[in-house]
Amino acid sequence: MTARLMIGVIGAGQASERGRAWAYEVGRLLAARGAVLVCGGLGGVMEEACRGCDDGGGLSLGLLPGPDAKAANPWVSLPVATNMGHARNVIIAHSARVLIAVEGEYGTLSEIAVALKLGRPVISLGSWPLIPGVLAASSPREAVELAFQCLAVSD
């Protein structure tokens, strides 16, 4: 059996209406491409991305900050309780081959920084686009296309 491609969706736990809509569409598009969505498993961007992924028939992995897998949003396929707090951001960055950041604050910034340090591509969708090495996208479709283009270059 071949390992499935994991793509991270990171972002605001308290997302705007636009951010939630973008995250939903990113999740749906990733499912359509057969990728496993990796995220922090909670609300906001994470919840909407998982919901879109679920609606698209995909699989999501939620790496939760606390000790209880039941804390995951209802659309996480595979919840993993890490009990590591923000340190779980490092696991997300290591697990995903590319990250798509939708909105977000300092937690998102930490995931972006770790991913860039690891040489992983990062796509910004209304997030932190001015960081050197981060690729800006203007739509969910463009973000997912850029993610797969980055993967094609790195393979």
C-alpha positions in Angstrom: 0.0 0.0 0.0 1.3 3.4 -0.9 1.3 6.2 1.7 -1.2 8.9 1.0 0.0 12.5 0.5 -0.6 14.7 3.6 -1.2 18.4 3.1 -1.6 20.7 6.1 -4.3 23.3 6.5 -3.5 25.7 9.2 -5.1 29.0 10.4 -7.3 30.9 12.7 -9.2 29.1 15.5 -11.6 32.1 15.3 -11.9 32.6 11.6 -13.8 35.3 9.7 -16.7 34.3 7.5 -14.4 34.6 4.4 -11.7 32.5 6.1 -14.2 29.8 7.0 -15.5 29.7 3.4 -12.0 29.5 2.0 -11.0 26.7 4.5 -14.1 24.7 3.5 -13.3 24.9 -0.2 -9.6 24.1 0.4 -10.7 20.9 2.3 -13.1 19.9 -0.4 -10.5 20.4 -3.1 -7.9 18.5 -1.2 -10.3 15.6 -0.8 -11.1 15.7 -4.5 -7.3 15.3 -5.2 -7.0 12.4 -2.8 -4.8 14.1 -0.2 -5.1 13.6 3.5 -5.8 16.9 5.3 -3.6 17.4 8.4 -4.6 20.1 10.9 -4.9 21.0 14.6 -8.3 19.4 14.8 -10.2 22.2 16.6 -12.5 25.0 15.4 -12.4 27.9 12.9 -10.2 27.2 9.8 -9.5 23.7 11.0 -13.2 22.8 11.5 -14.3 24.2 8.1 -11.4 22.5 6.3 -12.3 19.2 7.9 -16.0 19.7 7.0 -15.1 20.4 3.4 -12.8 17.4 3.3 -15.5 15.2 4.8 -18.1 16.5 2.4 -15.7 15.7 -0.5 -15.3 12.1 0.8 -11.8 12.7 2.0 -9.8 11.8 5.1 -8.6 14.3 7.8 -6.0 13.9 10.6 -6.5 16.2 13.6 -3.4 16.6 15.8 -5.1 18.0 19.0 -3.3 20.1 21.6 -4.9 18.5 24.6 -5.3 15.0 26.1 -8.8 14.2 24.9 -9.5 13.0 21.3 -13.2 13.9 21.9 -12.2 17.6 21.8 -11.8 17.3 18.0 -14.3 19.0 15.7 -17.0 16.6 14.5 -15.5 16.3 11.0 -12.0 15.1 12.0 -11.7 11.5 10.6 -8.7 10.6 12.7 -8.2 12.5 16.0 -4.9 12.2 17.8 -4.7 13.6 21.3 -1.1 14.9 21.7 -1.3 16.6 25.1 1.5 18.9 23.7 -0.3 22.3 23.5 1.3 24.5 20.8 4.2 22.1 20.5 1.9 20.0 18.3 2.4 22.6 15.6 5.8 21.1 15.0 4.2 17.7 14.4 1.8 19.3 11.9 4.7 21.0 10.0 6.7 17.7 10.0 3.7 15.6 8.9 2.5 17.7 6.0 4.5 17.9 2.7 3.1 21.4 2.1 1.0 23.8 4.3 -1.8 26.0 3.2 -2.3 28.8 5.7 -5.8 30.4 5.9 -5.9 33.6 8.0 -4.3 32.9 11.4 -2.3 34.5 14.1 0.8 33.6 16.0 0.1 29.9 16.3 -0.2 29.8 12.5 3.0 31.9 12.2 4.8 29.2 14.3 3.7 26.5 12.0 4.8 28.5 9.0 8.2 29.2 10.5 8.8 25.5 11.3 7.6 24.4 7.8 9.9 26.9 6.1 12.8 25.8 8.3 12.2 22.2 7.2 12.1 23.3 3.5 8.4 22.7 3.2 6.4 24.9 0.8 3.8 27.2 2.5 0.9 28.8 0.6 -0.8 31.8 2.2 -4.5 32.5 1.7 -5.1 35.7 3.6 -2.5 34.7 6.1 1.1 35.9 6.4 2.1 36.5 2.7 5.0 38.9 3.3 7.3 36.3 4.9 10.2 35.4 2.5 9.5 31.9 1.0 5.7 32.0 1.5 3.7 31.9 -1.7 0.5 34.0 -1.8 -2.7 32.7 -3.3 -5.9 34.7 -4.0 -8.4 31.8 -3.9 -8.8 28.3 -2.5 -8.4 26.8 -6.0 -5.2 28.7 -6.6 -3.9 27.7 -3.1 -4.5 24.0 -3.8 -3.0 24.2 -7.3 0.1 25.9 -6.0 0.4 23.2 -3.3 0.4 20.5 -5.9 2.7 22.4 -8.2 5.2 22.7 -5.3 5.0 19.0 -4.7 5.5 18.1 -8.4 8.7 20.2 -8.4 10.0 18.6 -5.2 9.4 15.0 -6.4 
